[in-house]
């Protein structure tokens, strides 16, 4: 059953879905009819079962009767931010989609010295709108309760203002040196929020790593193998899911 986000708080047993994109997808694309059921998530992250009661094609909206669903949230028990240096267009979109499916709460893209892609200032807003829409669709598909925020930073140094309780940098030199246990040790502390920063295809410049280390970012390895720029964040999110959702304590 499909899920849709609504911007309002659902407080009564009837609700009007007047978002044009949701209307088109429900009525025009999937051809739902009166009596069909979908899920809704409101701005309080509450889940509802919604039964279509009336379809108003003239005004492009539909009225549903709703019942709150108290099933367990699908959100990770830890707030996760992944910060990735800019990659090629398709990789940026892929990272946004898959990171959303794997539970990231915030997705940051930033410029770094070895980035092969750079965004001009006049295209940033358009690109963020596109990426936010990808995050929304992925969140609906994966039955998330929130839509991750997608952020762009023009400079790596601006990451300091976005720090979480625990902050890491995935650095391939740490992996080569066998510093794998540092990640496990960090996760044993069970932080409430965590950020991990990932370099571009060419990796981080040494001075960038030094800067982040000085700002409290711990360099960690993600296993003995060197992963692609778009693979490493997904590996990290999977590790967190195993650690905090799947491991029996």
MOHUPE-V415253 format. One record per residue. N is the residue number from 1. RES is the residue in one small letter. SS is DSSP state (@ for helix, = for strand, . for the rest). BURIAL is b if it has 16 or more other ideal C-beta (glycine too) atoms within 10 Angstrom, else e. D_LAST is the distance of its C-alpha to the last C-alpha in Angstrom with 1 decimal. Layout:
n:N res:RES ss:SS burial:BURIAL d_last:D_LAST
n:N res:RES ss:SS burial:BURIAL d_last:D_LAST
This chain:
n:1 res:x ss:. burial:e d_last:31.9
n:2 res:x ss:. burial:b d_last:32.7
n:3 res:x ss:= burial:b d_last:31.3
n:4 res:x ss:= burial:b d_last:33.4
n:5 res:x ss:= burial:b d_last:33.0
n:6 res:x ss:. burial:b d_last:35.6
n:7 res:x ss:. burial:e d_last:36.5
n:8 res:x ss:. burial:e d_last:37.4
n:9 res:x ss:. burial:e d_last:35.5
n:10 res:x ss:. burial:b d_last:35.9
n:11 res:x ss:. burial:e d_last:37.1
n:12 res:x ss:. burial:e d_last:39.3
n:13 res:x ss:. burial:e d_last:39.2
n:14 res:x ss:= burial:e d_last:41.4
n:15 res:x ss:= burial:b d_last:40.9
n:16 res:x ss:= burial:e d_last:43.1
n:17 res:x ss:= burial:b d_last:41.7
n:18 res:x ss:. burial:e d_last:44.4
n:19 res:x ss:. burial:b d_last:42.7
n:20 res:x ss:@ burial:e d_last:45.0
n:21 res:x ss:@ burial:e d_last:42.6
n:22 res:x ss:@ burial:b d_last:40.3
n:23 res:x ss:@ burial:b d_last:43.5
n:24 res:x ss:@ burial:e d_last:44.8
n:25 res:x ss:@ burial:b d_last:41.6
n:26 res:x ss:@ burial:b d_last:41.2
n:27 res:x ss:@ burial:b d_last:44.9
n:28 res:x ss:@ burial:e d_last:46.6
n:29 res:x ss:@ burial:e d_last:44.1
n:30 res:x ss:. burial:e d_last:42.1
n:31 res:x ss:. burial:e d_last:45.0
n:32 res:x ss:. burial:b d_last:43.1
n:33 res:x ss:. burial:e d_last:45.3
n:34 res:x ss:. burial:e d_last:45.5
n:35 res:x ss:. burial:e d_last:42.9
n:36 res:x ss:. burial:b d_last:40.3
n:37 res:x ss:= burial:e d_last:36.8
n:38 res:x ss:= burial:b d_last:34.7
n:39 res:x ss:= burial:b d_last:31.7
n:40 res:x ss:= burial:b d_last:32.3
n:41 res:x ss:= burial:b d_last:30.2
n:42 res:x ss:. burial:b d_last:32.1
n:43 res:x ss:. burial:e d_last:32.0
n:44 res:x ss:. burial:e d_last:29.5
n:45 res:x ss:. burial:e d_last:26.9
n:46 res:x ss:. burial:b d_last:27.4
n:47 res:x ss:= burial:b d_last:27.7
n:48 res:x ss:= burial:b d_last:30.7
n:49 res:x ss:= burial:b d_last:32.3
n:50 res:x ss:= burial:b d_last:35.9
n:51 res:x ss:= burial:e d_last:38.8
n:52 res:x ss:= burial:b d_last:41.9
n:53 res:x ss:= burial:e d_last:44.8
n:54 res:x ss:= burial:e d_last:47.4
n:55 res:x ss:= burial:b d_last:48.1
n:56 res:x ss:= burial:e d_last:50.6
n:57 res:x ss:. burial:e d_last:51.9
n:58 res:x ss:. burial:e d_last:54.6
n:59 res:x ss:. burial:e d_last:52.2
n:60 res:x ss:. burial:b d_last:49.2
n:61 res:x ss:= burial:b d_last:46.7
n:62 res:x ss:= burial:b d_last:45.1
n:63 res:x ss:= burial:b d_last:44.3
n:64 res:x ss:= burial:b d_last:41.1
n:65 res:x ss:= burial:b d_last:39.9
n:66 res:x ss:= burial:b d_last:36.3
n:67 res:x ss:= burial:e d_last:33.6
n:68 res:x ss:= burial:e d_last:30.3
n:69 res:x ss:= burial:e d_last:27.2
n:70 res:x ss:. burial:e d_last:24.1
n:71 res:x ss:. burial:e d_last:21.6
n:72 res:x ss:. burial:e d_last:18.3
n:73 res:x ss:. burial:e d_last:19.1
n:74 res:x ss:. burial:e d_last:18.8
n:75 res:x ss:. burial:e d_last:18.5
n:76 res:x ss:. burial:b d_last:15.9
n:77 res:x ss:. burial:e d_last:14.0
n:78 res:x ss:. burial:b d_last:15.8
n:79 res:x ss:= burial:b d_last:19.6
n:80 res:x ss:= burial:b d_last:20.7
n:81 res:x ss:= burial:b d_last:24.3
n:82 res:x ss:= burial:b d_last:25.7
n:83 res:x ss:= burial:b d_last:29.1
n:84 res:x ss:= burial:b d_last:31.3
n:85 res:x ss:= burial:b d_last:34.8
n:86 res:x ss:. burial:b d_last:37.3
n:87 res:x ss:. burial:b d_last:37.7
n:88 res:x ss:. burial:e d_last:40.1
n:89 res:x ss:@ burial:e d_last:40.4
n:90 res:x ss:@ burial:e d_last:38.7
n:91 res:x ss:@ burial:b d_last:35.7
n:92 res:x ss:@ burial:b d_last:35.3
n:93 res:x ss:@ burial:b d_last:35.2
n:94 res:x ss:@ burial:e d_last:32.9
n:95 res:x ss:@ burial:b d_last:30.4
n:96 res:x ss:@ burial:b d_last:30.7
n:97 res:x ss:@ burial:b d_last:30.1
n:98 res:x ss:@ burial:b d_last:27.2
n:99 res:x ss:@ burial:b d_last:25.4
n:100 res:x ss:@ burial:b d_last:25.7
n:101 res:x ss:@ burial:b d_last:24.4
n:102 res:x ss:. burial:b d_last:21.3
n:103 res:x ss:. burial:b d_last:20.6
n:104 res:x ss:. burial:b d_last:22.6
n:105 res:x ss:. burial:b d_last:23.9
n:106 res:x ss:= burial:b d_last:26.9
n:107 res:x ss:= burial:b d_last:28.8
n:108 res:x ss:= burial:b d_last:31.4
n:109 res:x ss:= burial:b d_last:34.2
n:110 res:x ss:= burial:b d_last:36.5
n:111 res:x ss:. burial:b d_last:39.5
n:112 res:x ss:. burial:b d_last:39.3
n:113 res:x ss:. burial:e d_last:42.0
n:114 res:x ss:. burial:e d_last:41.2
n:115 res:x ss:. burial:b d_last:40.5
n:116 res:x ss:. burial:e d_last:42.8
n:117 res:x ss:. burial:e d_last:42.8
n:118 res:x ss:. burial:e d_last:44.0
n:119 res:x ss:. burial:b d_last:44.5
n:120 res:x ss:. burial:e d_last:47.7
n:121 res:x ss:@ burial:e d_last:47.6
n:122 res:x ss:@ burial:e d_last:49.4
n:123 res:x ss:@ burial:e d_last:46.8
n:124 res:x ss:@ burial:e d_last:43.6
n:125 res:x ss:@ burial:e d_last:43.7
n:126 res:x ss:@ burial:e d_last:44.4
n:127 res:x ss:@ burial:b d_last:41.6
n:128 res:x ss:@ burial:b d_last:39.1
n:129 res:x ss:@ burial:e d_last:40.2
n:130 res:x ss:@ burial:e d_last:39.8
n:131 res:x ss:@ burial:b d_last:36.3
n:132 res:x ss:@ burial:b d_last:35.2
n:133 res:x ss:@ burial:e d_last:36.6
n:134 res:x ss:@ burial:b d_last:34.6
n:135 res:x ss:@ burial:b d_last:31.4
n:136 res:x ss:@ burial:b d_last:32.4
n:137 res:x ss:@ burial:b d_last:33.0
n:138 res:x ss:@ burial:b d_last:29.8
n:139 res:x ss:@ burial:b d_last:27.8
n:140 res:x ss:@ burial:b d_last:29.8
n:141 res:x ss:@ burial:e d_last:29.3
n:142 res:x ss:. burial:e d_last:25.5
n:143 res:x ss:. burial:b d_last:25.3
n:144 res:x ss:. burial:b d_last:24.1
n:145 res:x ss:. burial:b d_last:24.7
n:146 res:x ss:. burial:b d_last:26.3
n:147 res:x ss:. burial:b d_last:28.7
n:148 res:x ss:. burial:b d_last:27.9
n:149 res:x ss:= burial:e d_last:30.6
n:150 res:x ss:= burial:b d_last:32.6
n:151 res:x ss:= burial:b d_last:34.3
n:152 res:x ss:= burial:b d_last:37.0
n:153 res:x ss:= burial:b d_last:37.8
n:154 res:x ss:. burial:e d_last:41.1
n:155 res:x ss:. burial:e d_last:40.1
n:156 res:x ss:@ burial:b d_last:37.1
n:157 res:x ss:@ burial:e d_last:37.8
n:158 res:x ss:@ burial:e d_last:37.0
n:159 res:x ss:@ burial:b d_last:33.2
n:160 res:x ss:@ burial:e d_last:33.3
n:161 res:x ss:@ burial:e d_last:33.9
n:162 res:x ss:@ burial:b d_last:30.9
n:163 res:x ss:. burial:e d_last:28.3
n:164 res:x ss:. burial:b d_last:24.8
n:165 res:x ss:. burial:e d_last:22.6
n:166 res:x ss:= burial:b d_last:21.7
n:167 res:x ss:= burial:b d_last:24.3
n:168 res:x ss:= burial:b d_last:24.4
n:169 res:x ss:= burial:b d_last:27.1
n:170 res:x ss:= burial:b d_last:26.6
n:171 res:x ss:. burial:b d_last:29.5
n:172 res:x ss:@ burial:b d_last:30.6
n:173 res:x ss:@ burial:e d_last:32.2
n:174 res:x ss:@ burial:b d_last:28.8
n:175 res:x ss:@ burial:b d_last:27.6
n:176 res:x ss:@ burial:e d_last:30.9
n:177 res:x ss:. burial:e d_last:30.4
n:178 res:x ss:. burial:e d_last:27.0
n:179 res:x ss:. burial:e d_last:25.2
n:180 res:x ss:. burial:e d_last:22.1
n:181 res:x ss:@ burial:e d_last:19.7
n:182 res:x ss:@ burial:e d_last:20.6
n:183 res:x ss:@ burial:b d_last:18.6
n:184 res:x ss:@ burial:e d_last:15.4
n:185 res:x ss:@ burial:e d_last:16.3
n:186 res:x ss:@ burial:b d_last:17.0
n:187 res:x ss:@ burial:b d_last:13.8
n:188 res:x ss:@ burial:e d_last:11.9
n:189 res:x ss:. burial:e d_last:13.9
n:190 res:x ss:. burial:e d_last:12.5
n:191 res:x ss:. burial:e d_last:16.1
n:192 res:x ss:. burial:e d_last:17.2
n:193 res:x ss:= burial:e d_last:19.6
n:194 res:x ss:= burial:b d_last:20.5
n:195 res:x ss:= burial:b d_last:23.6
n:196 res:x ss:= burial:b d_last:24.3
n:197 res:x ss:= burial:b d_last:27.9
n:198 res:x ss:= burial:b d_last:29.4
n:199 res:x ss:. burial:b d_last:33.0
n:200 res:x ss:. burial:b d_last:35.7
n:201 res:x ss:. burial:b d_last:36.9
n:202 res:x ss:. burial:e d_last:38.7
n:203 res:x ss:. burial:b d_last:35.9
n:204 res:x ss:. burial:b d_last:36.0
n:205 res:x ss:. burial:e d_last:39.1
n:206 res:x ss:@ burial:e d_last:38.5
n:207 res:x ss:@ burial:e d_last:39.8
n:208 res:x ss:@ burial:b d_last:37.3
n:209 res:x ss:@ burial:b d_last:34.4
n:210 res:x ss:@ burial:e d_last:36.1
n:211 res:x ss:@ burial:b d_last:36.5
n:212 res:x ss:@ burial:b d_last:32.9
n:213 res:x ss:@ burial:e d_last:31.8
n:214 res:x ss:@ burial:e d_last:34.2
n:215 res:x ss:. burial:e d_last:32.7
n:216 res:x ss:. burial:e d_last:29.2
n:217 res:x ss:. burial:b d_last:27.8
n:218 res:x ss:= burial:b d_last:26.0
n:219 res:x ss:= burial:b d_last:27.1
n:220 res:x ss:= burial:b d_last:24.4
n:221 res:x ss:. burial:b d_last:24.6
n:222 res:x ss:. burial:b d_last:22.9
n:223 res:x ss:. burial:e d_last:23.2
n:224 res:x ss:. burial:e d_last:26.4
n:225 res:x ss:. burial:e d_last:28.2
n:226 res:x ss:. burial:e d_last:30.2
n:227 res:x ss:. burial:b d_last:29.5
n:228 res:x ss:. burial:e d_last:31.9
n:229 res:x ss:@ burial:b d_last:31.9
n:230 res:x ss:@ burial:b d_last:30.7
n:231 res:x ss:@ burial:e d_last:28.0
n:232 res:x ss:@ burial:b d_last:26.1
n:233 res:x ss:@ burial:b d_last:24.9
n:234 res:x ss:@ burial:b d_last:23.6
n:235 res:x ss:@ burial:b d_last:21.7
n:236 res:x ss:@ burial:b d_last:20.2
n:237 res:x ss:@ burial:b d_last:19.2
n:238 res:x ss:@ burial:e d_last:17.6
n:239 res:x ss:@ burial:b d_last:15.5
n:240 res:x ss:@ burial:b d_last:14.3
n:241 res:x ss:@ burial:b d_last:13.6
n:242 res:x ss:@ burial:e d_last:11.6
n:243 res:x ss:@ burial:b d_last:9.6
n:244 res:x ss:@ burial:b d_last:9.2
n:245 res:x ss:@ burial:e d_last:9.9
n:246 res:x ss:@ burial:e d_last:9.2
n:247 res:x ss:. burial:e d_last:6.2
n:248 res:x ss:. burial:e d_last:3.8
n:249 res:x ss:. burial:e d_last:0.0
